[in-house]
């Protein structure tokens, strides 16, 4: 399949000309799709819960009846769903999936945090239909999604990644990580690092409170020091009001992502040893326990678990 580099494939991406399909309107997906629509792109959106797309439809998006319907006539189709099983259904189902209706030359972009092996499978299936697939999970939370400040880890053909630049510029900053699957591997590694930051911040706050410190003053004091981090900036202030978290299913998804890390072990080549991840193992157990306690839909639920363990 022929393709040219940079802005040339198959023609430059432009508002009013490029047609976009969007699958998935959860907390992250709805915010990202809203930015694409507001930038002037024609958008067809599919969601399993149509009421979640009401604002998008009111703003001019077309409500699609299936992922295949969202892909019909689209130049680029984005998916932002929950789990690898959802990705498989939304993209590869022979009748219902996005790839079934995507025209030759179309581009699939999966923003879901999913499995590297599945990303490679989808890329191969797309090429068999003369299409392209890019695995491009994101980091930055709901704040980054709303503000267009997401970090995007892109795996796949470098020229297609470059071509997608105008759309990704609306969402954040994309970095080409390598061949298919490397975007997902990058996100898994990112989540290992984030989980450790969240655990440290949660335990630090519990200790500060137990020491009689004001949580807000403590957070302000550590921002400029070595404990300052993106995790603190995104979630720190929310932790001050444990009973007033916005819904986001963050804990459930972190448990999912860490589980993929432990199952994958670095997605190592045959004959090599998988990565040993003791810290990720502990964090995975803690996020699973948080979910078992009914806090899995909280975006920063580890502090609730640690306070429960501490008898607070």
C-alpha positions as CSV (number, residue, x, y, z in Angstrom):
1,X,0.0,0.0,0.0
2,X,1.5,3.3,-1.0
3,X,1.7,6.3,1.3
4,X,3.6,9.5,1.4
5,X,5.2,11.0,4.4
6,X,4.3,14.0,6.5
7,X,1.1,15.9,5.6
8,X,0.6,14.1,2.3
9,X,-1.2,10.8,3.2
10,X,-3.6,10.4,1.7
11,X,-4.2,14.2,1.7
12,X,-3.6,16.7,4.4
13,X,-5.8,16.6,7.5
14,X,-8.0,19.7,7.6
15,X,-11.1,20.9,9.5
16,X,-14.2,20.7,7.2
17,X,-12.6,18.1,5.0
18,X,-11.3,15.3,7.1
19,X,-14.1,13.1,8.4
20,X,-13.5,11.6,11.9
21,X,-15.2,8.6,13.6
22,X,-15.1,8.3,17.4
23,X,-15.9,5.2,19.5
24,X,-16.2,5.6,23.2
25,X,-17.5,8.5,25.3
26,X,-16.4,7.8,28.8
27,X,-14.8,10.5,31.0
28,X,-11.7,10.7,28.7
29,X,-13.3,9.9,25.4
30,X,-16.0,12.5,25.7
31,X,-13.6,15.2,26.5
32,X,-11.2,14.3,23.7
33,X,-14.1,14.0,21.1
34,X,-15.4,17.3,22.2
35,X,-12.1,19.0,21.4
36,X,-12.0,17.4,17.9
37,X,-15.6,18.5,17.2
38,X,-14.9,22.0,18.5
39,X,-11.9,22.3,16.1
40,X,-14.3,22.0,13.2
41,X,-14.0,18.4,12.2
42,X,-17.0,16.4,11.0
43,X,-17.6,13.7,13.7
44,X,-19.6,10.5,13.9
45,X,-19.7,9.1,17.4
46,X,-20.6,5.7,18.7
47,X,-21.2,4.9,22.4
48,X,-22.9,1.9,24.1
49,X,-24.8,4.5,26.3
50,X,-26.2,7.1,23.8
51,X,-27.0,9.5,26.6
52,X,-23.3,10.0,27.1
53,X,-23.0,11.5,23.6
54,X,-25.9,13.9,24.1
55,X,-23.7,17.0,24.4
56,X,-21.7,15.9,21.3
57,X,-24.8,15.4,19.3
58,X,-26.2,18.8,20.4
59,X,-22.9,20.3,19.2
60,X,-23.2,18.8,15.8
61,X,-21.9,15.2,15.9
62,X,-23.7,12.4,14.2
63,X,-24.8,9.6,16.6
64,X,-23.7,6.3,15.0
65,X,-25.5,3.0,15.6
66,X,-22.4,0.9,15.7
67,X,-18.6,1.2,15.4
68,X,-18.9,0.1,11.8
69,X,-21.4,2.9,11.3
70,X,-19.1,5.4,12.9
71,X,-16.3,4.3,10.5
72,X,-18.4,4.4,7.3
73,X,-17.0,7.3,5.3
74,X,-14.4,8.3,7.9
75,X,-10.8,9.1,7.1
76,X,-9.7,8.5,10.7
77,X,-11.4,6.5,13.4
78,X,-10.5,6.8,17.1
79,X,-11.3,4.3,19.8
80,X,-11.3,5.2,23.5
81,X,-13.0,2.3,25.3
82,X,-12.5,0.5,28.6
83,X,-10.7,-2.9,28.2
84,X,-8.8,-4.9,25.6
85,X,-12.0,-7.1,25.1
86,X,-13.9,-3.9,24.2
87,X,-11.2,-2.9,21.7
88,X,-11.3,-6.3,20.1
89,X,-15.1,-6.1,19.7
90,X,-15.2,-2.5,18.6
91,X,-12.5,-2.9,16.0
92,X,-12.3,-6.6,14.8
93,X,-15.9,-7.9,15.0
94,X,-16.6,-8.9,11.4
95,X,-20.0,-7.3,11.2
96,X,-20.1,-4.7,14.0
97,X,-16.5,-3.6,14.2
98,X,-14.9,-0.4,12.9
99,X,-12.5,-2.2,10.5
100,X,-15.3,-3.9,8.7
101,X,-16.6,-0.6,7.3
102,X,-13.3,1.5,7.1
103,X,-12.5,2.3,3.5
104,X,-9.1,1.4,2.0
105,X,-6.6,3.9,3.1
106,X,-8.4,4.7,6.4
107,X,-6.6,5.0,9.6
108,X,-7.5,3.5,13.0
109,X,-6.2,5.1,16.2
110,X,-6.7,3.2,19.4
111,X,-6.3,5.5,22.5
112,X,-7.4,2.8,24.9
113,X,-4.8,1.4,27.3
114,X,-4.7,-2.1,25.9
115,X,-2.4,-5.0,25.2
116,X,0.7,-4.7,22.9
117,X,-0.1,-8.1,21.3
118,X,-3.6,-7.0,20.5
119,X,-2.3,-3.8,18.9
120,X,0.0,-5.8,16.6
121,X,-3.0,-8.1,15.7
122,X,-5.1,-5.0,14.8
123,X,-2.2,-3.5,12.8
124,X,-1.9,-6.7,10.8
125,X,-5.7,-6.9,10.2
126,X,-5.8,-3.3,9.1
127,X,-2.9,-3.8,6.6
128,X,-4.8,-6.8,5.2
129,X,-7.6,-4.4,4.3
130,X,-5.2,-1.7,3.0
131,X,-5.7,0.4,6.0
132,X,-3.4,1.6,8.8
133,X,-3.6,1.2,12.6
134,X,-1.8,3.2,15.3
135,X,-1.9,2.2,19.0
136,X,-1.8,5.5,20.9
137,X,-2.7,5.3,24.6
138,X,-2.6,8.5,26.5
139,X,-1.6,9.9,29.9
140,X,-2.7,13.0,31.7
141,X,-6.1,12.1,33.2
142,X,-9.4,13.9,32.7
143,X,-7.7,17.3,33.2
144,X,-5.3,16.6,30.4
145,X,-8.2,15.4,28.2
146,X,-10.2,18.5,28.7
147,X,-7.3,20.9,28.3
148,X,-5.7,19.2,25.3
149,X,-2.5,18.4,27.3
150,X,-2.3,14.6,27.0
151,X,0.9,12.7,26.5
152,X,0.2,10.4,23.5
153,X,2.4,7.3,23.1
154,X,2.1,6.3,19.4
155,X,3.1,2.9,18.0
156,X,3.0,2.2,14.2
157,X,4.1,3.6,10.9
158,X,6.1,6.8,11.5
159,X,4.7,8.7,8.4
160,X,1.1,8.0,9.5
161,X,1.9,9.2,13.0
162,X,3.3,12.4,11.5
163,X,0.3,12.7,9.3
164,X,-2.0,12.5,12.3
165,X,-0.3,15.5,13.8
166,X,-3.1,18.1,13.2
167,X,-5.6,16.0,15.1
168,X,-3.2,15.0,17.9
169,X,-2.2,18.6,18.3
170,X,-5.8,19.2,19.5
171,X,-5.4,16.5,22.1
172,X,-1.9,17.0,23.4
173,X,1.6,16.0,22.4
174,X,2.3,12.7,20.5
175,X,5.6,10.9,20.5
176,X,6.4,8.1,18.0
177,X,7.6,5.1,20.1
178,X,8.3,2.5,17.4
179,X,6.4,-0.2,15.5
180,X,2.9,-1.5,16.4
181,X,2.5,-2.4,20.0
182,X,5.2,0.0,21.4
183,X,2.6,2.7,22.2
184,X,0.9,0.2,24.5
185,X,4.1,-1.0,26.0
186,X,5.0,2.7,26.7
187,X,1.6,3.3,28.4
188,X,2.1,0.2,30.6
189,X,5.5,1.4,31.7
190,X,4.0,4.8,32.3
191,X,1.4,3.3,34.6
192,X,4.0,1.5,36.6
193,X,5.7,4.8,37.3
194,X,2.4,6.6,38.0
195,X,1.2,3.9,40.4
196,X,4.3,4.3,42.4
197,X,3.8,8.1,42.5
198,X,0.2,7.7,43.6
199,X,1.2,5.2,46.4
200,X,3.8,7.5,47.7
201,X,1.6,10.6,47.6
202,X,-1.3,8.7,49.3
203,X,0.9,7.4,52.1
204,X,2.6,10.8,52.5
205,X,-0.8,12.5,52.9
206,X,-2.0,9.9,55.4
207,X,1.1,10.4,57.4
208,X,0.8,14.2,57.2
209,X,-2.7,14.1,58.5
210,X,-1.8,11.7,61.3
211,X,0.9,14.1,62.3
212,X,-1.6,17.0,62.6
213,X,-0.5,18.7,59.4
214,X,-3.0,20.6,57.1
215,X,-3.3,18.6,53.9
216,X,-3.5,21.7,51.7
217,X,-0.4,23.4,53.3
218,X,1.5,20.1,53.1
219,X,0.8,19.7,49.3
220,X,1.7,23.3,48.7
221,X,5.0,22.9,50.6
222,X,6.1,19.8,48.7
223,X,5.2,21.0,45.2
224,X,8.6,22.7,44.7
225,X,10.7,20.0,46.1
226,X,11.7,16.5,45.1
227,X,8.2,15.1,45.9
228,X,6.7,17.4,43.2
229,X,5.3,15.4,40.3
230,X,2.6,15.4,37.6
231,X,0.6,13.0,39.8
232,X,0.6,15.5,42.6
233,X,-0.5,18.3,40.2
234,X,-3.3,16.2,38.6
235,X,-4.7,14.5,41.7
236,X,-3.2,16.1,44.8
237,X,-5.8,18.7,45.5
238,X,-8.6,16.2,45.0
239,X,-7.3,14.0,47.8
240,X,-8.0,16.8,50.3
241,X,-11.7,16.1,50.0
242,X,-11.8,12.3,50.1
243,X,-15.6,12.2,50.1
244,X,-16.0,14.4,47.1
245,X,-14.1,12.7,44.3
246,X,-15.4,13.0,40.8
247,X,-16.3,9.7,39.2
248,X,-13.8,8.4,36.8
249,X,-13.2,4.6,37.3
250,X,-9.5,5.5,37.8
251,X,-8.8,2.8,40.3
252,X,-10.4,0.0,38.2
253,X,-8.4,1.0,35.2
254,X,-5.1,1.3,37.1
255,X,-5.7,-2.3,38.4
256,X,-6.3,-3.3,34.8
257,X,-3.1,-1.6,33.5
258,X,-0.9,-3.0,36.2
259,X,-2.4,-6.4,35.6
260,X,-1.4,-6.2,31.9
261,X,2.2,-5.2,33.0
262,X,2.4,-8.3,35.2
263,X,1.0,-10.6,32.6
264,X,3.1,-9.2,29.8
265,X,6.4,-8.8,31.7
266,X,7.7,-6.4,29.1
267,X,6.2,-8.4,26.1
268,X,9.6,-10.0,25.8
269,X,10.9,-11.8,22.8
270,X,11.1,-15.6,22.9
271,X,14.1,-16.7,24.8
272,X,14.5,-13.6,26.9
273,X,13.5,-13.1,30.5
274,X,10.4,-11.0,31.4
275,X,10.8,-8.0,33.6
276,X,10.5,-8.6,37.4
277,X,8.2,-5.9,38.8
278,X,8.0,-6.1,42.6
279,X,6.7,-2.6,43.1
280,X,4.0,-3.0,40.3
281,X,3.0,-6.2,42.0
282,X,2.4,-4.5,45.3
283,X,0.6,-1.6,43.7
284,X,-1.6,-4.0,41.7
285,X,-2.6,-5.7,44.9
286,X,-3.5,-2.4,46.5
287,X,-5.6,-1.2,43.6
288,X,-7.4,-4.5,43.5
289,X,-8.1,-4.2,47.2
290,X,-9.3,-0.7,46.7
291,X,-11.8,-1.9,44.1
292,X,-12.9,-4.8,46.4
293,X,-13.7,-2.2,49.0
294,X,-16.1,-0.5,46.6
295,X,-13.7,2.4,45.8
296,X,-12.8,1.3,42.3
297,X,-14.6,4.1,40.6
298,X,-12.6,6.8,42.5
299,X,-9.8,8.4,40.5
300,X,-7.5,8.5,43.5
301,X,-8.8,5.7,45.7
302,X,-5.5,4.4,47.3
303,X,-5.7,6.9,50.0
304,X,-9.1,5.5,51.1
305,X,-7.6,2.1,51.3
306,X,-4.6,3.2,53.2
307,X,-6.7,5.2,55.7
308,X,-8.9,2.1,56.1
309,X,-5.8,-0.1,56.8
310,X,-4.6,2.6,59.2
311,X,-7.9,2.6,61.1
312,X,-8.6,6.3,60.1
